Amino acid sequence: MKRTAHVASAPAKVILFGEHFVVYGTPALLAAINRRTTAKARIRDDDKIIIKSDIGASAEYTKTGFKILQGGRKAKAILDPIHDAIRRARGEHRQSTGLQVELKSDIPYGIGLGSSAASCVASIAAVDSLFDSHGKNWICDRAMESERIIHKNSSGADCHVSTYGGIMQYSKDEGSKKIKAGKQLRLVVSSTGILHSTGSLVERVRKFREANQRKFVGLSEQADMICAKALQAIELGNIETLGLLMTENQQLLKQIGVSHSKAEALITLSLQAGALGAKITGAGGGGAVIALARSRKDSANIATSTRKQGYETIEVQIDCEGLVLGS
Ligand code: PMV
């Protein structure tokens, strides 16, 4: 058991293709991006688990309950899966000592960029390394279990990409497989400013599927086909085709009811500014939009144009490292 603080960090992600349909078994394509959450864990002398995060949510968990230190009721929803992750990691080492975990993040929260998965992955890794290190597969599996606290149908895609990094194909049955891109992907991520709850959007799609079973099967087949073509386009570096496929994927997301007028406005704006394609990323219902740019200049133009309209936009690069241990 180590008394010094241990640090781990994990990246944010975008879903390039296949969100929502991945919950029902079709593959998705994801990419880790260069935004991170860093978790610093240390042993406490009591039996409390204290989580402090720089997004304004902090809480103290004891055997009998919890106390919000910062952030009100919203803090509980954010911190519960992280608390579960920390307890899980500690429990598997058969330890019961108190722990303090401090989280620092530059991942925008609640817009589909995987901030929750990155926090779980980084926290588990930091706590794990206090006792002994299990390795990435173990950490990813534990993080997936904790993520299911927020929405029980979670596909697990976010945890995989945050743990292993890079660009990957993910499916519930087959797990993740890294993809080598033939050309650098330049992505521009803009926020609608509307925070979403992944759990309720997944539930909205579940109801849509229940009420439109035949239609959903057809849409899933289309999503599957788009993913297969997109995989090929990424490997061949055919970014024009990739852009068109992104916009095609967006039409499916619109049909299952997870787009939003602000997301549509951002997509139009990005395409008018020269994007090769654009779509929502993640659960939708607001959240974030990704746009694919042909060049660095186009990427800057798209960002300028969305920022001019008051949207928060970041130009991102692919993170190839995934989970990193140490500061
Ligand atoms: O939490 P988000 O916004 O990154 O969305 C997760 C992606 C979904 O496909 C909607 C759900 C899932 O579990 O894969």
Residues whose N, C-alpha, C, O or C-beta is under 5 A from the ligand:
A	BS01	PMV	E19 H20 V22 I111 G112 L113 G114 N153 S154 S155 G156 A157 T198 T281 G282 A283 G284
